[in-house]
Amino acid sequence: MRSQKKIKTEDAVGTMLAHDITRIVPGEFKGVGFKKGHLIQQEDIPELLKIGKEHIYILELREDELHEDDAAIRIARSIAGENLTWSEPSEGKSTLTSDKDGILKINTEGLLQINRLENIIVATLKTAYPCQKNQPIAAARIIPLFIERDKIERVEKIAAEFQPIVGVLPYKKLRVGGVVTGSEIYKGLIKDEFETYVGKKVLDYGCELVKKIIVPDDPAAITGAVLELKALECDLILTTGGMSVDPDDVTKVGIKQAGVDVISYGSPILPGAMFLYGLLGNTTVLGLPACVFYHQTTIYDIVLPRVLSGEIITRDEIAALGHGGLCMNCEPCRFPECSFGK
C-alpha cells in the first residue's frame, strides 16, 4: 500500500492537510500559508494554486512510518542536552532554543553521524558559540513528508551514544581579580584604562571585580599580586601589559613564578597573538596582550565566555582556534555573528 496519494487541488475541497504548506512572497515573506490539519475550503483553492500547489497529498501512514512532525520532535528530544527547549514543529521543523546565557557545546562527531543518515537533518550554530537566553541554536527535521520509524530509532541510538549532541553550559558569576603591569602606569605617567577595556567585560557578564592591583614591570611584584588575588579566592585573574617579547616585558615570568601552570603562551589569533592561558589550582589566569586596549574584539572575547562557563581549555583547543582566528576588522563589528574564533 502506498503511503501517500495525490489528488488535484481543485478536487481537494473537504480534505484535511497532512502537513504545513509554505507560502513565499519574494523579498517579503516566507512562512506557513496553510497549517497541518486545515480543512480545505472552496475559497482556499485559488490561493493554493498561486503558491504552486496543483496537487494535494493525502497520507496513509503504515505502522512502521512516522509523519515529519513526529519525526522532528523525536530527533530534537534525542539530541537535546541540558538548558535547551525544543519547539512544536512548524513546516516539519523543530527548533531548539537556549534556556540560559552560556556557551553552546556540540558533539561534532555525533552530529556528523546523524547527518550522514539519509533524509535526516540537524543544523546547529558552531560549537563554543556564546549564545543568549531564548536564542535558536539548532533545528531538526526530515527531508520527506514521512520516514521509516527505524531510521529515527537509529538517530536516537546515535544520540544516546554521544549524548548530549547539543547542550549549553551556562555562565558562572566569578570572582575576578586584575593585575595591571607597567612602570609607566605604576608611576602615573599614563592613565590606567583597565576598567574601561577589560573590567567592563567581566562586569557585563555579572561577575564581581574583587580587586585590581597596579604593579611595575618587576617579576616579584607581579608574582606577589597574583598570589594576593589567589588568597582573596578569585576564580579568574586577568593580567594586562608586559606580554610581548621585549626584554622589559616580564609579566609571563612573574606569572610562572607564582606557580601558574602555563597551558599556552601565544595563540594563533589576530588580534591576540601574545596571549597567555594558565591555571593556578582552580583559578584561571589570563595574560591579556595590549591589543585588548585598542581592538574592539580580540582573543579575550573568544576565551572569556568559555572560562565563565567553567571550561578548562586545552593547548590543542587554543591551537585549533587558528582556523577562523583572523579578525576582519569589520565596521561595524558584528562579533559573534561572524567567523572570528569559530
JOHUQUI-V184793 format. One record per pair of residues at least 12 apart in sequence whose C-alpha atoms are under 6 Angstrom apart, sorted by sequence separation. I is the first residue (numbers start at 0). GAP is how many residues later the second one is. D is the distance in Angstrom with one decimal. If there is no record, write none. Layout:
# JOHUQUI-V184793
<<I	GAP	D> <I	GAP	D>>
This chain:
# JOHUQUI-V184793
<<20	12	5.7> <84	12	5.4> <124	12	5.5> <263	12	5.7> <274	12	5.6> <20	13	5.1> <83	13	5.6> <123	13	5.7> <263	13	5.3> <274	13	5.5> <326	13	5.6> <19	14	5.8> <83	14	4.7> <123	14	4.1> <262	14	5.7> <274	14	5.6> <19	15	4.5> <83	15	5.4> <122	15	5.5> <262	15	5.0> <273	15	5.3> <323	15	5.7> <324	15	5.6> <19	16	4.5> <82	16	5.0> <122	16	5.4> <261	16	4.1> <323	16	5.2> <324	16	5.1> <18	17	4.2> <121	17	5.7> <260	17	5.3> <323	17	5.2> <17	18	5.3> <121	18	4.5> <260	18	5.2> <323	18	5.5> <16	19	5.2> <120	19	5.7> <259	19	5.5> <16	20	5.0> <68	20	5.6> <120	20	5.4> <259	20	4.6> <320	20	5.9> <15	21	5.4> <16	21	5.4> <71	21	5.9> <105	21	5.0> <120	21	5.8> <15	22	5.5> <71	22	5.6> <104	22	5.0> <119	22	4.7> <15	23	4.5> <68	23	4.9> <103	23	5.5> <104	23	5.7> <118	23	5.5> <14	24	5.7> <67	24	5.3> <103	24	4.9> <118	24	4.9> <13	25	5.9> <14	25	5.7> <102	25	5.4> <103	25	5.2> <13	26	5.4> <102	26	5.7> <271	26	5.7> <12	27	5.1> <102	27	4.7> <270	27	5.2> <271	27	5.0> <12	28	5.3> <101	28	5.8> <102	28	6.0> <185	28	6.0> <12	29	5.8> <101	29	5.6> <185	29	5.8> <100	30	5.8> <185	30	5.5> <243	30	5.9> <100	31	4.2> <218	31	5.9> <222	31	4.7> <242	31	5.9> <100	32	4.8> <175	32	5.9> <176	32	5.9> <221	32	5.0> <222	32	5.8> <99	33	4.2> <172	33	5.7> <173	33	5.0> <174	33	5.0> <175	33	4.8> <176	33	5.5> <178	33	5.9> <180	33	6.0> <182	33	4.1> <98	34	5.1> <172	34	4.5> <175	34	5.7> <176	34	5.1> <177	34	4.4> <178	34	5.0> <179	34	4.6> <180	34	5.0> <181	34	4.9> <182	34	5.4> <218	34	6.0> <97	35	5.3> <98	35	5.7> <176	35	5.8> <178	35	6.0> <180	35	5.6> <181	35	5.1> <218	35	4.1> <222	35	4.9> <97	36	5.1> <180	36	6.0> <96	37	5.4> <97	37	5.6> <96	38	5.3> <96	39	4.2> <95	40	5.8> <96	40	5.5> <95	41	6.0> <113	41	5.9> <95	42	5.1> <94	43	5.9> <95	43	5.8> <94	44	4.3> <8	45	5.3> <93	45	5.6> <8	46	4.7> <93	46	5.4> <242	46	5.6> <7	47	4.5> <8	47	5.6> <92	47	5.7> <235	47	5.5> <6	48	5.4> <92	48	4.8> <234	48	4.7> <235	48	4.8> <236	48	4.8> <237	48	5.0> <238	48	4.9> <239	48	5.1> <6	49	5.4> <235	49	5.9> <238	49	5.9> <5	50	5.5> <5	51	4.3> <263	51	5.7> <4	52	5.6> <109	52	5.5> <176	52	5.9> <262	52	5.9> <4	53	5.3> <268	53	5.9> <3	54	5.5> <267	54	4.6> <3	55	4.4> <2	56	6.0> <3	56	5.5> <268	56	4.5> <269	56	5.2> <2	57	4.9> <176	57	6.0> <2	58	5.2> <106	58	4.8> <175	58	5.3> <105	59	5.6> <174	59	4.8> <177	59	5.7> <179	59	5.8> <180	59	6.0> <105	60	4.8> <174	60	5.2> <175	60	4.8> <176	60	4.7> <177	60	4.8> <178	60	4.6> <179	60	5.1> <180	60	5.2> <104	61	5.9> <173	61	5.8> <175	61	5.8> <177	61	5.8> <104	62	5.2> <104	63	5.8> <75	64	5.9> <103	64	4.6> <102	65	5.5> <101	66	5.9> <102	66	5.1> <101	67	5.2> <71	68	5.6> <101	68	4.0> <71	69	4.7> <100	69	5.7> <101	69	5.0> <19	71	5.0> <67	77	5.2> <67	78	5.1> <77	78	5.5> <66	79	4.5> <65	80	5.4> <78	80	5.5> <65	81	5.4> <77	81	5.8> <64	82	5.5> <64	83	4.4> <65	83	5.7> <80	83	4.8> <63	84	5.9> <64	84	4.9> <63	85	5.3> <78	85	5.9> <80	85	5.6> <81	85	5.5> <82	85	5.7> <78	86	4.9> <79	86	5.3> <80	86	4.5> <78	87	5.9> <196	96	5.8> <171	136	5.4> <170	137	5.1> <171	137	5.8> <170	138	4.3> <169	139	5.5> <168	140	5.5>>
